[in-house]
Amino acid sequence: MRCVRILADSDSLPHKCYNIPRRNLGGLTVLRALCPDEAHGRLVDIDLERLVQRGIRALILDLDNTLVKWHEAEIPPEVDRWVGEAKAKGFKLCIASNALPDRVRLIAGRLGIPYVSGALKPRRTPFRKAMMRMDADSGETAVVGDQIFTDVLGGKRLGLYTILTRPLSRKEFPTTRILRGLENWVIGKLIEEGYISDWR
């Protein structure tokens, strides 16, 4: 059994911890593959001190609708501050994005962190590349992103700690919009079965 903690969006709500039964599917368990270790309304809601206590020292960050709105290059001030705070606490950071290189390079340069572009998540390769660029191992690395089928699933395939956030915007790549329907169904089932609290 694995205990997965899903953090509520509001401090007034209790943190809940659920036991996740193993259900095999091609070497992974269904819920271990799709259920994040933490879920938050926004990137900036992530408790960095809690991650330090868990031994997490490196963060692989999604780009679109996690750090910035889809197809935009403007970094929200609160995200810029959060990245600075993470660096000050000693975290290593790397962007891993399916987006094309020019835009990823631009935003990564503004934030002063390395990147992996054209990632084709949930393949394992981009996550391995990101860890190599941070000189980090899997035991100290977490993946942060707004999609279950790219960020969470990709991280789980390598046994990484995974953190799901709400997307910053409803605007997104057409294929992503199609997957959102299935993703929302999965999240709904996880909530219905009592594996995560309703953080949406």
C-alpha positions in Angstrom: 0.0 0.0 0.0 1.2 3.5 -0.7 0.1 6.6 1.2 -0.5 9.6 -1.1 -1.1 13.0 0.4 -3.1 15.4 -1.6 -2.9 19.0 -0.3 -6.1 21.0 -0.2 -6.2 24.4 -2.0 -7.3 26.2 1.2 -5.4 26.2 4.5 -8.8 25.9 6.2 -9.3 22.4 4.7 -7.7 19.4 6.3 -4.8 17.6 4.5 -6.0 14.1 3.7 -3.9 10.9 3.3 -5.2 7.9 1.6 -4.0 4.3 1.2 -3.8 3.4 -2.5 -4.3 -0.3 -3.4 -2.0 -1.7 -6.0 -3.7 -2.7 -9.3 -1.3 -4.0 -11.9 -1.2 -2.5 -15.4 1.9 -3.3 -17.5 4.4 -3.1 -14.6 2.7 0.0 -13.1 -0.3 0.2 -10.9 -3.2 2.2 -12.3 -3.4 4.6 -9.4 0.4 4.9 -8.9 0.6 5.8 -12.6 -2.2 8.4 -12.5 -2.5 9.7 -8.9 -0.3 12.6 -8.0 1.5 12.7 -4.7 0.3 16.3 -4.1 -2.2 18.5 -5.8 -2.4 22.3 -5.6 -4.4 25.1 -7.0 -1.3 27.0 -8.2 2.4 26.4 -8.5 3.0 29.1 -5.8 0.9 27.1 -3.3 3.5 24.4 -3.2 5.1 24.2 0.3 8.9 24.2 -0.4 9.8 23.5 3.2 7.6 20.4 3.1 9.5 19.2 0.0 12.8 19.8 1.8 11.6 17.7 4.7 10.8 14.9 2.2 14.4 15.1 0.8 13.3 16.7 -2.5 16.0 19.1 -3.8 15.3 19.2 -7.5 12.2 20.2 -9.4 11.3 19.4 -13.0 8.8 22.1 -14.0 6.3 22.0 -16.8 6.0 25.3 -18.9 2.6 25.9 -20.4 -0.2 26.5 -17.9 2.2 25.7 -15.1 4.8 28.5 -15.2 3.1 30.7 -17.8 -0.2 30.7 -19.7 -0.3 28.6 -22.8 1.5 30.1 -25.8 2.6 33.2 -23.8 6.0 34.3 -22.6 5.1 36.7 -19.8 6.1 35.2 -16.4 3.6 36.1 -13.7 5.3 38.1 -10.9 4.3 35.5 -8.3 5.8 32.7 -10.3 9.1 34.7 -10.7 9.2 35.2 -6.9 8.4 31.6 -6.3 11.3 30.5 -8.5 13.6 32.9 -6.8 12.5 31.5 -3.4 13.1 28.0 -4.5 16.6 28.8 -5.7 17.3 30.6 -2.4 16.3 27.4 -0.6 18.8 25.5 -2.6 16.5 23.8 -5.1 17.7 22.9 -8.5 15.2 23.7 -11.2 14.8 22.6 -14.8 11.9 23.1 -17.3 10.7 20.1 -19.3 8.2 21.1 -22.0 6.7 19.6 -25.1 6.9 23.1 -26.6 9.3 24.1 -29.3 12.8 25.3 -28.4 12.7 29.0 -29.0 10.0 29.9 -26.6 11.2 27.4 -23.9 14.7 28.8 -24.2 13.4 32.4 -23.9 11.4 31.7 -20.7 14.1 29.5 -19.2 16.7 32.2 -19.8 14.5 34.8 -18.1 14.2 32.5 -15.1 17.9 31.5 -15.2 17.3 27.8 -15.2 18.1 24.9 -17.7 15.5 23.4 -19.9 14.5 20.4 -22.1 12.3 21.3 -25.0 10.3 19.1 -27.5 10.1 16.7 -24.6 7.3 14.4 -25.9 6.2 13.7 -22.3 5.3 11.2 -20.8 8.3 9.5 -22.3 11.0 8.9 -19.7 13.8 10.5 -21.8 13.1 14.2 -21.1 12.8 13.6 -17.4 16.1 11.8 -17.4 17.7 14.6 -19.4 16.3 17.2 -16.9 17.8 15.2 -14.0 21.1 15.1 -15.8 21.1 18.8 -16.3 20.4 19.3 -12.6 22.9 16.6 -11.5 20.0 15.1 -9.5 18.9 11.6 -8.9 15.3 10.2 -8.8 15.1 10.0 -5.1 15.5 13.8 -4.7 13.5 14.9 -7.7 9.8 16.0 -8.1 7.8 16.8 -11.2 5.5 19.7 -11.2 2.8 20.2 -13.9 -0.8 20.7 -14.8 -1.4 17.5 -16.7 -1.9 13.9 -15.5 -1.1 12.2 -18.8 2.2 14.0 -19.4 3.6 15.3 -16.2 2.2 12.9 -13.5 2.4 9.8 -15.7 5.8 10.6 -17.0 7.2 11.2 -13.5 5.6 8.1 -12.1 7.2 6.0 -14.9 10.5 6.9 -13.3 9.3 6.7 -9.7 9.5 10.4 -9.2 7.5 12.4 -6.7 4.7 14.2 -8.6 2.8 17.4 -8.0 -0.3 18.3 -10.0 -1.4 22.0 -10.3 -4.5 23.5 -11.9 -3.8 25.0 -15.4 -3.3 28.7 -15.4 -5.6 29.2 -18.3 -8.4 27.4 -20.2 -6.5 28.1 -23.5 -4.3 25.2 -24.5 -3.1 23.0 -27.4 -6.1 21.4 -29.2 -4.8 17.9 -28.3 -4.5 18.8 -24.7 -8.2 20.0 -24.7 -9.2 16.6 -26.0 -7.2 14.9 -23.2 -8.7 17.2 -20.6 -12.0 15.4 -20.8 -10.4 12.1 -20.0 -8.2 13.7 -17.4 -11.2 15.2 -15.7 -12.9 11.8 -15.7 -9.8 10.2 -14.1 -9.7 13.0 -11.4 -13.4 12.6 -10.8 -13.0 8.8 -10.3 -10.0 9.3 -7.9 -12.2 11.8 -5.9 -15.2 9.5 -6.0 -13.2 6.5 -4.8 -11.8 8.6 -2.0 -8.2 8.5 -3.1 -7.8 12.3 -3.3 -9.7 15.2 -1.9 -11.6 17.5 -4.3 -9.0 20.2 -4.9 -10.4 21.5 -8.2 
